Amino acid sequence: KKGNPSLLNVIDMWITAAEACPAFARQCNLIIFTPSRDIYYHFRDIQIRGVAKLLRHQQAQGQLFLQSSPRALAEQLVYFATAMWMDWADRPFPLPVLREKLASGLLKLLRD
């Protein structure tokens, strides 16, 4: 559904954005290694809130059954995703490989 994106839809949006300008996407992730890292942490906090909102919505719709709070799971998901993006930014590999790593890891975290 358009108003209810799945986690895979979110991953696809991330990859599509990175494909538009991979060099910029790398620099956005590598900013964590600079004195401007607060920008990165602010963005990550926004991502956590967004993923928590998505999880709460899916839980309310009966699409997802969580054993922990949506916020706690959102943090785990976003921390995993940012680690994968950081690895891609620092040691580039093809974006389709990143998509597969993100999808398999995030879906595993959702199942656990």
ROVO-725135 format. One record per atom (N, C-alpha, C): x, y, z; residue in three letters. Coordinates in Angstrom, 1 decimal, padded with zeros to 4 digits. Example, Ala and Ser with C-alpha at 12.3 -4.5 7.8 and 13.67 -1.06 7.14 Angstrom:
BEGIN
<node c1="013.2" c2="-005.7" c3="007.8" residuo="ALA"/>
<node c1="012.3" c2="-004.5" c3="007.8" residuo="ALA"/>
<node c1="013.2" c2="-003.3" c3="007.8" residuo="ALA"/>
<node c1="012.8" c2="-002.2" c3="007.1" residuo="SER"/>
<node c1="013.7" c2="-001.1" c3="007.1" residuo="SER"/>
<node c1="012.9" c2="000.0" c3="007.9" residuo="SER"/>
END
This chain:
BEGIN
<node c1="000.8" c2="-001.2" c3="000.0" residuo="LYS"/>
<node c1="000.0" c2="000.0" c3="000.0" residuo="LYS"/>
<node c1="000.9" c2="001.2" c3="000.0" residuo="LYS"/>
<node c1="000.4" c2="002.3" c3="-000.7" residuo="LYS"/>
<node c1="001.2" c2="003.5" c3="-000.7" residuo="LYS"/>
<node c1="001.3" c2="004.2" c3="000.6" residuo="LYS"/>
<node c1="000.3" c2="004.2" c3="001.4" residuo="GLY"/>
<node c1="000.4" c2="004.9" c3="002.7" residuo="GLY"/>
<node c1="001.0" c2="004.0" c3="003.8" residuo="GLY"/>
<node c1="001.4" c2="002.8" c3="003.5" residuo="ASN"/>
<node c1="001.9" c2="001.9" c3="004.5" residuo="ASN"/>
<node c1="003.1" c2="001.2" c3="004.0" residuo="ASN"/>
<node c1="004.3" c2="001.9" c3="003.9" residuo="PRO"/>
<node c1="005.4" c2="001.2" c3="003.3" residuo="PRO"/>
<node c1="006.0" c2="000.1" c3="004.1" residuo="PRO"/>
<node c1="006.5" c2="-000.9" c3="003.5" residuo="SER"/>
<node c1="007.1" c2="-002.0" c3="004.2" residuo="SER"/>
<node c1="008.6" c2="-001.6" c3="004.4" residuo="SER"/>
<node c1="009.3" c2="-002.4" c3="005.2" residuo="LEU"/>
<node c1="010.7" c2="-002.2" c3="005.4" residuo="LEU"/>
<node c1="011.5" c2="-002.3" c3="004.1" residuo="LEU"/>
<node c1="011.0" c2="-003.3" c3="003.3" residuo="LEU"/>
<node c1="011.7" c2="-003.5" c3="002.0" residuo="LEU"/>
<node c1="011.5" c2="-002.3" c3="001.1" residuo="LEU"/>
<node c1="010.3" c2="-001.7" c3="001.2" residuo="ASN"/>
<node c1="010.1" c2="-000.4" c3="000.4" residuo="ASN"/>
<node c1="011.0" c2="000.7" c3="000.9" residuo="ASN"/>
<node c1="011.2" c2="000.8" c3="002.2" residuo="VAL"/>
<node c1="012.1" c2="001.8" c3="002.7" residuo="VAL"/>
<node c1="013.6" c2="001.5" c3="002.2" residuo="VAL"/>
<node c1="014.0" c2="000.3" c3="002.3" residuo="ILE"/>
<node c1="015.3" c2="-000.1" c3="001.8" residuo="ILE"/>
<node c1="015.5" c2="000.3" c3="000.3" residuo="ILE"/>
<node c1="014.5" c2="000.0" c3="-000.5" residuo="ASP"/>
<node c1="014.5" c2="000.3" c3="-001.9" residuo="ASP"/>
<node c1="014.6" c2="001.9" c3="-002.1" residuo="ASP"/>
<node c1="013.9" c2="002.6" c3="-001.3" residuo="MET"/>
<node c1="014.0" c2="004.1" c3="-001.4" residuo="MET"/>
<node c1="015.4" c2="004.6" c3="-001.1" residuo="MET"/>
<node c1="016.0" c2="004.0" c3="000.0" residuo="TRP"/>
<node c1="017.4" c2="004.3" c3="000.3" residuo="TRP"/>
<node c1="018.3" c2="004.0" c3="-000.8" residuo="TRP"/>
<node c1="018.2" c2="002.9" c3="-001.4" residuo="ILE"/>
<node c1="019.1" c2="002.5" c3="-002.5" residuo="ILE"/>
<node c1="018.9" c2="003.3" c3="-003.7" residuo="ILE"/>
<node c1="017.6" c2="003.6" c3="-004.1" residuo="THR"/>
<node c1="017.3" c2="004.5" c3="-005.2" residuo="THR"/>
<node c1="018.0" c2="005.9" c3="-005.0" residuo="THR"/>
<node c1="017.9" c2="006.4" c3="-003.8" residuo="ALA"/>
<node c1="018.5" c2="007.7" c3="-003.5" residuo="ALA"/>
<node c1="020.1" c2="007.6" c3="-003.7" residuo="ALA"/>
<node c1="020.6" c2="006.6" c3="-003.2" residuo="ALA"/>
<node c1="022.1" c2="006.4" c3="-003.3" residuo="ALA"/>
<node c1="022.5" c2="006.2" c3="-004.8" residuo="ALA"/>
<node c1="021.7" c2="005.5" c3="-005.5" residuo="GLU"/>
<node c1="022.0" c2="005.3" c3="-007.0" residuo="GLU"/>
<node c1="022.0" c2="006.6" c3="-007.7" residuo="GLU"/>
<node c1="021.2" c2="007.6" c3="-007.3" residuo="ALA"/>
<node c1="021.1" c2="008.9" c3="-008.0" residuo="ALA"/>
<node c1="022.5" c2="009.6" c3="-007.9" residuo="ALA"/>
<node c1="023.2" c2="009.5" c3="-006.7" residuo="CYS"/>
<node c1="024.5" c2="010.2" c3="-006.6" residuo="CYS"/>
<node c1="025.3" c2="009.4" c3="-005.5" residuo="CYS"/>
<node c1="025.9" c2="008.3" c3="-005.9" residuo="PRO"/>
<node c1="026.7" c2="007.5" c3="-004.9" residuo="PRO"/>
<node c1="027.7" c2="008.2" c3="-004.2" residuo="PRO"/>
<node c1="028.4" c2="009.2" c3="-004.8" residuo="ALA"/>
<node c1="029.5" c2="009.9" c3="-004.2" residuo="ALA"/>
<node c1="028.9" c2="010.7" c3="-003.0" residuo="ALA"/>
<node c1="027.8" c2="011.4" c3="-003.3" residuo="PHE"/>
<node c1="027.2" c2="012.2" c3="-002.2" residuo="PHE"/>
<node c1="026.7" c2="011.3" c3="-001.1" residuo="PHE"/>
<node c1="026.1" c2="010.1" c3="-001.4" residuo="ALA"/>
<node c1="025.6" c2="009.2" c3="-000.4" residuo="ALA"/>
<node c1="026.8" c2="008.7" c3="000.5" residuo="ALA"/>
<node c1="027.9" c2="008.5" c3="-000.1" residuo="ARG"/>
<node c1="029.1" c2="008.1" c3="000.6" residuo="ARG"/>
<node c1="029.6" c2="009.2" c3="001.6" residuo="ARG"/>
<node c1="029.6" c2="010.4" c3="001.1" residuo="GLN"/>
<node c1="030.0" c2="011.5" c3="001.9" residuo="GLN"/>
<node c1="029.1" c2="011.7" c3="003.1" residuo="GLN"/>
<node c1="027.8" c2="011.5" c3="002.8" residuo="CYS"/>
<node c1="026.8" c2="011.7" c3="003.9" residuo="CYS"/>
<node c1="027.0" c2="010.7" c3="005.0" residuo="CYS"/>
<node c1="027.5" c2="009.5" c3="004.7" residuo="ASN"/>
<node c1="027.8" c2="008.5" c3="005.7" residuo="ASN"/>
<node c1="029.1" c2="008.7" c3="006.4" residuo="ASN"/>
<node c1="030.1" c2="009.2" c3="005.6" residuo="LEU"/>
<node c1="031.4" c2="009.4" c3="006.2" residuo="LEU"/>
<node c1="031.5" c2="010.6" c3="007.0" residuo="LEU"/>
<node c1="030.5" c2="011.4" c3="007.1" residuo="ILE"/>
<node c1="030.5" c2="012.6" c3="007.9" residuo="ILE"/>
<node c1="030.7" c2="012.3" c3="009.4" residuo="ILE"/>
<node c1="030.3" c2="011.0" c3="009.7" residuo="ILE"/>
<node c1="030.5" c2="010.6" c3="011.1" residuo="ILE"/>
<node c1="031.9" c2="010.7" c3="011.6" residuo="ILE"/>
<node c1="032.9" c2="010.6" c3="010.6" residuo="PHE"/>
<node c1="034.3" c2="010.7" c3="011.0" residuo="PHE"/>
<node c1="034.9" c2="012.1" c3="011.0" residuo="PHE"/>
<node c1="034.0" c2="013.1" c3="010.9" residuo="THR"/>
<node c1="034.4" c2="014.5" c3="010.9" residuo="THR"/>
<node c1="033.9" c2="015.2" c3="012.1" residuo="THR"/>
<node c1="034.4" c2="016.4" c3="012.3" residuo="PRO"/>
<node c1="033.9" c2="017.2" c3="013.5" residuo="PRO"/>
<node c1="032.4" c2="017.5" c3="013.3" residuo="PRO"/>
<node c1="031.8" c2="017.3" c3="012.1" residuo="SER"/>
<node c1="030.4" c2="017.6" c3="011.9" residuo="SER"/>
<node c1="029.5" c2="016.4" c3="012.2" residuo="SER"/>
<node c1="030.0" c2="015.4" c3="013.0" residuo="ARG"/>
<node c1="029.3" c2="014.2" c3="013.2" residuo="ARG"/>
<node c1="027.9" c2="014.4" c3="013.8" residuo="ARG"/>
<node c1="027.7" c2="015.5" c3="014.5" residuo="ASP"/>
<node c1="026.4" c2="015.8" c3="015.1" residuo="ASP"/>
<node c1="025.3" c2="015.8" c3="014.0" residuo="ASP"/>
<node c1="025.6" c2="016.2" c3="012.8" residuo="ILE"/>
<node c1="024.6" c2="016.1" c3="011.7" residuo="ILE"/>
<node c1="024.2" c2="014.7" c3="011.4" residuo="ILE"/>
<node c1="025.2" c2="013.8" c3="011.4" residuo="TYR"/>
<node c1="024.9" c2="012.4" c3="011.2" residuo="TYR"/>
<node c1="024.0" c2="011.8" c3="012.3" residuo="TYR"/>
<node c1="024.4" c2="012.1" c3="013.6" residuo="TYR"/>
<node c1="023.6" c2="011.6" c3="014.7" residuo="TYR"/>
<node c1="022.2" c2="012.2" c3="014.7" residuo="TYR"/>
<node c1="022.0" c2="013.4" c3="014.3" residuo="HIS"/>
<node c1="020.7" c2="014.0" c3="014.2" residuo="HIS"/>
<node c1="019.8" c2="013.3" c3="013.1" residuo="HIS"/>
<node c1="020.4" c2="013.0" c3="012.0" residuo="PHE"/>
<node c1="019.8" c2="012.3" c3="010.9" residuo="PHE"/>
<node c1="019.4" c2="010.9" c3="011.4" residuo="PHE"/>
<node c1="020.3" c2="010.2" c3="012.1" residuo="ARG"/>
<node c1="020.1" c2="008.9" c3="012.6" residuo="ARG"/>
<node c1="018.9" c2="008.9" c3="013.6" residuo="ARG"/>
<node c1="018.8" c2="009.9" c3="014.5" residuo="ASP"/>
<node c1="017.7" c2="010.0" c3="015.4" residuo="ASP"/>
<node c1="016.4" c2="010.1" c3="014.7" residuo="ASP"/>
<node c1="016.4" c2="010.9" c3="013.6" residuo="ILE"/>
<node c1="015.2" c2="011.1" c3="012.8" residuo="ILE"/>
<node c1="014.8" c2="009.7" c3="012.2" residuo="ILE"/>
<node c1="015.8" c2="009.0" c3="011.7" residuo="GLN"/>
<node c1="015.5" c2="007.7" c3="011.1" residuo="GLN"/>
<node c1="014.9" c2="006.7" c3="012.2" residuo="GLN"/>
<node c1="015.4" c2="006.7" c3="013.4" residuo="ILE"/>
<node c1="014.9" c2="005.9" c3="014.4" residuo="ILE"/>
<node c1="013.4" c2="006.2" c3="014.7" residuo="ILE"/>
<node c1="013.1" c2="007.5" c3="014.8" residuo="ARG"/>
<node c1="011.7" c2="007.9" c3="015.0" residuo="ARG"/>
<node c1="010.8" c2="007.4" c3="013.9" residuo="ARG"/>
<node c1="011.3" c2="007.6" c3="012.7" residuo="GLY"/>
<node c1="010.5" c2="007.2" c3="011.5" residuo="GLY"/>
<node c1="010.3" c2="005.7" c3="011.4" residuo="GLY"/>
<node c1="011.3" c2="004.9" c3="011.7" residuo="VAL"/>
<node c1="011.1" c2="003.4" c3="011.7" residuo="VAL"/>
<node c1="010.2" c2="003.0" c3="012.9" residuo="VAL"/>
<node c1="010.4" c2="003.6" c3="014.0" residuo="ALA"/>
<node c1="009.5" c2="003.3" c3="015.2" residuo="ALA"/>
<node c1="008.0" c2="003.6" c3="014.8" residuo="ALA"/>
<node c1="007.8" c2="004.7" c3="014.1" residuo="LYS"/>
<node c1="006.4" c2="005.1" c3="013.7" residuo="LYS"/>
<node c1="005.9" c2="004.0" c3="012.7" residuo="LYS"/>
<node c1="006.8" c2="003.6" c3="011.8" residuo="LEU"/>
<node c1="006.4" c2="002.5" c3="010.8" residuo="LEU"/>
<node c1="006.0" c2="001.2" c3="011.6" residuo="LEU"/>
<node c1="006.8" c2="000.9" c3="012.5" residuo="LEU"/>
<node c1="006.6" c2="-000.4" c3="013.3" residuo="LEU"/>
<node c1="005.3" c2="-000.3" c3="014.1" residuo="LEU"/>
<node c1="005.1" c2="000.9" c3="014.7" residuo="ARG"/>
<node c1="003.8" c2="001.1" c3="015.5" residuo="ARG"/>
<node c1="002.6" c2="001.0" c3="014.6" residuo="ARG"/>
<node c1="002.7" c2="001.6" c3="013.4" residuo="HIS"/>
<node c1="001.6" c2="001.5" c3="012.5" residuo="HIS"/>
<node c1="001.3" c2="000.1" c3="012.0" residuo="HIS"/>
<node c1="002.4" c2="-000.7" c3="011.7" residuo="GLN"/>
<node c1="002.2" c2="-002.0" c3="011.3" residuo="GLN"/>
<node c1="001.7" c2="-002.9" c3="012.4" residuo="GLN"/>
<node c1="002.1" c2="-002.6" c3="013.6" residuo="GLN"/>
<node c1="001.6" c2="-003.3" c3="014.8" residuo="GLN"/>
<node c1="000.1" c2="-003.1" c3="015.0" residuo="GLN"/>
<node c1="-000.3" c2="-001.8" c3="014.9" residuo="ALA"/>
<node c1="-001.7" c2="-001.4" c3="015.0" residuo="ALA"/>
<node c1="-002.6" c2="-002.1" c3="013.9" residuo="ALA"/>
<node c1="-002.0" c2="-002.3" c3="012.8" residuo="GLN"/>
<node c1="-002.7" c2="-002.9" c3="011.7" residuo="GLN"/>
<node c1="-002.7" c2="-004.4" c3="011.7" residuo="GLN"/>
<node c1="-002.1" c2="-005.0" c3="012.7" residuo="GLY"/>
<node c1="-002.0" c2="-006.4" c3="012.8" residuo="GLY"/>
<node c1="-001.0" c2="-007.1" c3="011.9" residuo="GLY"/>
<node c1="-000.2" c2="-006.3" c3="011.2" residuo="GLN"/>
<node c1="000.8" c2="-006.8" c3="010.3" residuo="GLN"/>
<node c1="002.1" c2="-007.3" c3="010.9" residuo="GLN"/>
<node c1="002.3" c2="-006.9" c3="012.2" residuo="LEU"/>
<node c1="003.5" c2="-007.1" c3="012.9" residuo="LEU"/>
<node c1="003.2" c2="-007.4" c3="014.3" residuo="LEU"/>
<node c1="003.9" c2="-008.4" c3="014.9" residuo="PHE"/>
<node c1="003.7" c2="-008.7" c3="016.3" residuo="PHE"/>
<node c1="005.1" c2="-008.6" c3="017.0" residuo="PHE"/>
<node c1="005.2" c2="-007.6" c3="017.9" residuo="LEU"/>
<node c1="006.5" c2="-007.4" c3="018.5" residuo="LEU"/>
<node c1="006.6" c2="-007.9" c3="019.9" residuo="LEU"/>
<node c1="007.7" c2="-008.4" c3="020.3" residuo="GLN"/>
<node c1="007.9" c2="-008.8" c3="021.6" residuo="GLN"/>
<node c1="008.7" c2="-007.7" c3="022.4" residuo="GLN"/>
<node c1="009.1" c2="-006.7" c3="021.8" residuo="SER"/>
<node c1="009.7" c2="-005.6" c3="022.5" residuo="SER"/>
<node c1="009.0" c2="-004.3" c3="022.0" residuo="SER"/>
<node c1="009.5" c2="-003.2" c3="022.5" residuo="SER"/>
<node c1="008.8" c2="-001.9" c3="022.1" residuo="SER"/>
<node c1="009.3" c2="-001.5" c3="020.7" residuo="SER"/>
<node c1="008.4" c2="-000.9" c3="020.0" residuo="PRO"/>
<node c1="008.7" c2="-000.4" c3="018.6" residuo="PRO"/>
<node c1="010.0" c2="000.4" c3="018.6" residuo="PRO"/>
<node c1="010.1" c2="001.3" c3="019.6" residuo="ARG"/>
<node c1="011.3" c2="002.2" c3="019.7" residuo="ARG"/>
<node c1="012.6" c2="001.3" c3="019.9" residuo="ARG"/>
<node c1="012.6" c2="000.3" c3="020.7" residuo="ALA"/>
<node c1="013.8" c2="-000.5" c3="020.9" residuo="ALA"/>
<node c1="014.2" c2="-001.2" c3="019.7" residuo="ALA"/>
<node c1="013.2" c2="-001.8" c3="019.0" residuo="LEU"/>
<node c1="013.5" c2="-002.5" c3="017.7" residuo="LEU"/>
<node c1="013.9" c2="-001.5" c3="016.7" residuo="LEU"/>
<node c1="013.3" c2="-000.4" c3="016.6" residuo="ALA"/>
<node c1="013.7" c2="000.6" c3="015.6" residuo="ALA"/>
<node c1="015.2" c2="001.0" c3="015.8" residuo="ALA"/>
<node c1="015.6" c2="001.2" c3="017.0" residuo="GLU"/>
<node c1="017.0" c2="001.5" c3="017.3" residuo="GLU"/>
<node c1="017.9" c2="000.3" c3="016.8" residuo="GLU"/>
<node c1="017.6" c2="-000.9" c3="017.0" residuo="GLN"/>
<node c1="018.4" c2="-002.0" c3="016.5" residuo="GLN"/>
<node c1="018.4" c2="-002.0" c3="015.0" residuo="GLN"/>
<node c1="017.3" c2="-001.8" c3="014.4" residuo="LEU"/>
<node c1="017.2" c2="-001.8" c3="012.9" residuo="LEU"/>
<node c1="018.1" c2="-000.7" c3="012.3" residuo="LEU"/>
<node c1="017.9" c2="000.5" c3="012.9" residuo="VAL"/>
<node c1="018.7" c2="001.6" c3="012.3" residuo="VAL"/>
<node c1="020.2" c2="001.5" c3="012.6" residuo="VAL"/>
<node c1="020.5" c2="001.0" c3="013.8" residuo="TYR"/>
<node c1="022.0" c2="000.8" c3="014.1" residuo="TYR"/>
<node c1="022.6" c2="-000.2" c3="013.1" residuo="TYR"/>
<node c1="021.8" c2="-001.3" c3="012.8" residuo="PHE"/>
<node c1="022.3" c2="-002.3" c3="011.9" residuo="PHE"/>
<node c1="022.5" c2="-001.6" c3="010.5" residuo="PHE"/>
<node c1="021.4" c2="-000.9" c3="010.1" residuo="ALA"/>
<node c1="021.4" c2="-000.3" c3="008.7" residuo="ALA"/>
<node c1="022.6" c2="000.7" c3="008.6" residuo="ALA"/>
<node c1="022.8" c2="001.5" c3="009.6" residuo="THR"/>
<node c1="023.8" c2="002.5" c3="009.5" residuo="THR"/>
<node c1="025.2" c2="001.9" c3="009.5" residuo="THR"/>
<node c1="025.3" c2="000.7" c3="010.2" residuo="ALA"/>
<node c1="026.6" c2="000.0" c3="010.1" residuo="ALA"/>
<node c1="026.9" c2="-000.5" c3="008.7" residuo="ALA"/>
<node c1="025.8" c2="-001.0" c3="008.0" residuo="MET"/>
<node c1="026.0" c2="-001.5" c3="006.7" residuo="MET"/>
<node c1="026.3" c2="-000.4" c3="005.7" residuo="MET"/>
<node c1="025.6" c2="000.8" c3="005.9" residuo="TRP"/>
<node c1="025.9" c2="001.9" c3="005.0" residuo="TRP"/>
<node c1="027.3" c2="002.4" c3="005.2" residuo="TRP"/>
<node c1="027.7" c2="002.4" c3="006.5" residuo="MET"/>
<node c1="029.1" c2="002.9" c3="006.8" residuo="MET"/>
<node c1="030.1" c2="002.0" c3="006.1" residuo="MET"/>
<node c1="029.9" c2="000.7" c3="006.2" residuo="ASP"/>
<node c1="030.8" c2="-000.3" c3="005.5" residuo="ASP"/>
<node c1="030.8" c2="000.0" c3="004.0" residuo="ASP"/>
<node c1="029.7" c2="000.2" c3="003.4" residuo="TRP"/>
<node c1="029.6" c2="000.5" c3="002.0" residuo="TRP"/>
<node c1="030.3" c2="001.8" c3="001.7" residuo="TRP"/>
<node c1="030.1" c2="002.8" c3="002.5" residuo="ALA"/>
<node c1="030.7" c2="004.1" c3="002.2" residuo="ALA"/>
<node c1="032.3" c2="004.1" c3="002.4" residuo="ALA"/>
<node c1="032.7" c2="003.3" c3="003.3" residuo="ASP"/>
<node c1="034.2" c2="003.3" c3="003.6" residuo="ASP"/>
<node c1="034.9" c2="002.3" c3="002.7" residuo="ASP"/>
<node c1="034.3" c2="001.2" c3="002.4" residuo="ARG"/>
<node c1="034.9" c2="000.2" c3="001.5" residuo="ARG"/>
<node c1="033.8" c2="-000.2" c3="000.4" residuo="ARG"/>
<node c1="033.7" c2="000.7" c3="-000.6" residuo="PRO"/>
<node c1="032.6" c2="000.5" c3="-001.6" residuo="PRO"/>
<node c1="032.5" c2="-000.9" c3="-002.2" residuo="PRO"/>
<node c1="031.2" c2="-001.3" c3="-002.3" residuo="PHE"/>
<node c1="030.9" c2="-002.5" c3="-003.0" residuo="PHE"/>
<node c1="029.5" c2="-002.2" c3="-003.7" residuo="PHE"/>
<node c1="029.1" c2="-003.0" c3="-004.7" residuo="PRO"/>
<node c1="027.9" c2="-002.6" c3="-005.5" residuo="PRO"/>
<node c1="026.6" c2="-002.4" c3="-004.6" residuo="PRO"/>
<node c1="025.9" c2="-001.4" c3="-005.0" residuo="LEU"/>
<node c1="024.6" c2="-001.1" c3="-004.3" residuo="LEU"/>
<node c1="023.7" c2="-002.3" c3="-004.2" residuo="LEU"/>
<node c1="023.5" c2="-003.1" c3="-005.2" residuo="PRO"/>
<node c1="022.7" c2="-004.3" c3="-005.1" residuo="PRO"/>
<node c1="023.1" c2="-005.3" c3="-004.0" residuo="PRO"/>
<node c1="024.4" c2="-005.3" c3="-003.7" residuo="VAL"/>
<node c1="024.9" c2="-006.1" c3="-002.6" residuo="VAL"/>
<node c1="024.5" c2="-005.5" c3="-001.3" residuo="VAL"/>
<node c1="024.6" c2="-004.2" c3="-001.2" residuo="LEU"/>
<node c1="024.2" c2="-003.5" c3="000.0" residuo="LEU"/>
<node c1="022.7" c2="-003.7" c3="000.2" residuo="LEU"/>
<node c1="021.9" c2="-003.6" c3="-000.8" residuo="ARG"/>
<node c1="020.5" c2="-003.9" c3="-000.6" residuo="ARG"/>
<node c1="020.2" c2="-005.3" c3="-000.1" residuo="ARG"/>
<node c1="020.9" c2="-006.3" c3="-000.6" residuo="GLU"/>
<node c1="020.7" c2="-007.6" c3="-000.1" residuo="GLU"/>
<node c1="021.2" c2="-007.8" c3="001.4" residuo="GLU"/>
<node c1="022.3" c2="-007.1" c3="001.7" residuo="LYS"/>
<node c1="022.7" c2="-007.2" c3="003.1" residuo="LYS"/>
<node c1="021.7" c2="-006.5" c3="004.0" residuo="LYS"/>
<node c1="021.2" c2="-005.3" c3="003.6" residuo="LEU"/>
<node c1="020.2" c2="-004.6" c3="004.4" residuo="LEU"/>
<node c1="019.0" c2="-005.4" c3="004.6" residuo="LEU"/>
<node c1="018.5" c2="-006.0" c3="003.5" residuo="ALA"/>
<node c1="017.2" c2="-006.7" c3="003.5" residuo="ALA"/>
<node c1="017.3" c2="-007.9" c3="004.4" residuo="ALA"/>
<node c1="018.4" c2="-008.7" c3="004.2" residuo="SER"/>
<node c1="018.5" c2="-010.0" c3="005.0" residuo="SER"/>
<node c1="018.7" c2="-009.7" c3="006.4" residuo="SER"/>
<node c1="019.6" c2="-008.7" c3="006.8" residuo="GLY"/>
<node c1="019.8" c2="-008.4" c3="008.2" residuo="GLY"/>
<node c1="018.6" c2="-007.8" c3="008.9" residuo="GLY"/>
<node c1="018.0" c2="-006.8" c3="008.2" residuo="LEU"/>
<node c1="016.8" c2="-006.2" c3="008.8" residuo="LEU"/>
<node c1="015.7" c2="-007.1" c3="009.0" residuo="LEU"/>
<node c1="015.4" c2="-008.0" c3="008.0" residuo="LEU"/>
<node c1="014.3" c2="-008.9" c3="008.2" residuo="LEU"/>
<node c1="014.7" c2="-010.0" c3="009.3" residuo="LEU"/>
<node c1="015.9" c2="-010.3" c3="009.4" residuo="LYS"/>
<node c1="016.3" c2="-011.2" c3="010.5" residuo="LYS"/>
<node c1="016.0" c2="-010.6" c3="011.8" residuo="LYS"/>
<node c1="016.4" c2="-009.3" c3="012.0" residuo="LEU"/>
<node c1="016.1" c2="-008.6" c3="013.2" residuo="LEU"/>
<node c1="014.6" c2="-008.6" c3="013.5" residuo="LEU"/>
<node c1="013.8" c2="-008.4" c3="012.5" residuo="LEU"/>
<node c1="012.4" c2="-008.4" c3="012.7" residuo="LEU"/>
<node c1="011.9" c2="-009.7" c3="013.1" residuo="LEU"/>
<node c1="012.4" c2="-010.8" c3="012.6" residuo="ARG"/>
<node c1="012.0" c2="-012.1" c3="013.0" residuo="ARG"/>
<node c1="012.4" c2="-012.5" c3="014.4" residuo="ARG"/>
<node c1="013.5" c2="-012.0" c3="014.9" residuo="ASP"/>
<node c1="014.0" c2="-012.4" c3="016.2" residuo="ASP"/>
<node c1="013.3" c2="-011.9" c3="017.3" residuo="ASP"/>
END
